[in-house]
């Protein structure tokens, strides 16, 4: 095989490589989940994308891409993220639904169906983060317990 033929063969192979994306070209849901967990932890710590980027030697735009799942997080970067955000590596995979797990790049290779029915994880919503922050700003433990009891009671009344 000539050098030109080898290069053409490699180019064709690369074109067909999904690099972990879905058949439609969208980021893989596993990468989106990991990015959402990075964002969750960063915002719970009150850390900006810029500060996280500085701690990792990245720009805030690179952090944004990780958080959206547009860029995949490599093993060494995941290790660094776990250290900077003070969580175990497993944190980034916690609470992953079975549906998302089933869409790992290994399992979707060769599948052309679009994933359907994704429901946003309530733990990644800004509203949830604001609620948690406000809750922990309550310094009186008794008041905090009453707020928790109130939230539980309201949630239970909605299920009836």
N, C-alpha and C positions, 0 to 999 in steps of 0.2 A: 504494500500500500504506500502510495506516495505521501509526502508531507502535506500536500494540498488536500488530498483525500482524507487524511487523518484529521486535519483541521476542520474540514466540512462535516465529518462525522461527529466530532466533539461539539460543533456549533449546533447541529441538529439535536444532539442529546441534551444540551443545555436549554434549548428552546422548549423542549418537552418537560424539563424539570420544573416542578411547581414551586420549588423552594419553600415547601410547607404551606402554600396558599391553597385555597379551595379551587375547584375547577373553574369558577367564575373569575378568579384572580383576586378575590377579596382575602384579607388576612385570615389566617386560620383561627377558628374560635378558641383554640387552646392558647395561642399567642395573645389574643384579645383578653382572655381571662387573666393570664399572668400580668399583662399590662394594667388591667383594672385593679389587681391586687397591689401592684406597685403604687398606683395612684392612691388607693385607699390608705395604705400605710403612710405614705408621704403626707397626705392631707391630715390624717389623724395626728401626726407629729407636728403639724403646723409648718411644714417645710415647703418652700417654694420649689418649682422645677429648676430654677436657677441654682439654688443652694444644693439640691441633690446632684445636679450636673457638676458643680464645682467639686463636690466630694468624690465624684467618680471620674473626674477629668473629662467631662463631656459638656456640650452646649445644652442649653435648655431645650433647643429644638430636637436634639437627639433623645432627650428624656421624653418629650412629647410623643415622638414616634414610638418609643418603647411602650408608653402608656396606652396608645391607641392600638397597639398590636401591629402597626405598619412595619416596624423593624422587629425581628425576632431577637430574643435575649439569649445570648450564648451562655454556656455553663460558667465561664470565669466571671462574666458580668453579673450573672445571677448570684454567684457567691459574693461578689462585691456589694451588690444591692442588699443582700441579707445582712451583711456586716454593718453597712451604713444605716440601714433602716431598723437594725437591731431585732431581727426576726430570723427564725430558722428558714432554710431554703424551702422546706415543705410548705411554709406559709403561702407561697405564691401559687400553690396548687390546691390549697384547702378550699372546701365548698364548691369544687368544680362539679357540675351536674354530669350525670351519666351520658347525657346527650352530647355535651361538649367533649367529654372523654372519648366518645366514639368517633369524633371527628379529628383525631390526631392525624398528622400527615401520613403516617404508616397505614392507617386504616382507610383513608380516603383516596389513596393513590389508585387511579383508574376508575373512580366512581364519578359520574357526571351529574348526579342529582344535587340540587341546591338544598342546604339545610333549611328547615322551616321551624317556625314556632319558637324562636328564641325569646325568652322573657328576661328583661333586665334584672340583674341581681340587686335586691334592695340595699345590700351593703355597699354598693358602689355608687349609689345616688348621692348627690350633694346634700339633699334634704336630710338623709340619714346622718351624714357626717356633721351637719350643722346641729342636729338634734343631740348627738353624742357629745359634741363640744359644749353645748349649752348645759346639758345635764351635768357634766363634770365641772362646770364653773360654779355650780351650787355647792357652797362650802358646808352647809349644815347637813349632816348625814340623815337626820330625821326628815328634813324637807325633801332631800333627794329620794328617800325611800317612798315618801308620799307621792312624788311625781311618778316614780316607777309604778306604784300601785295604781295610780290614776291611768297611766298609759295602758297597763294590763287590763284594767276594767273597761276602758273604752274599746280596746281591741276585742275583748270577749263579747261586748255588746254588739259589735258589728258582725259577729259570726252567727248571731241568733236569727 
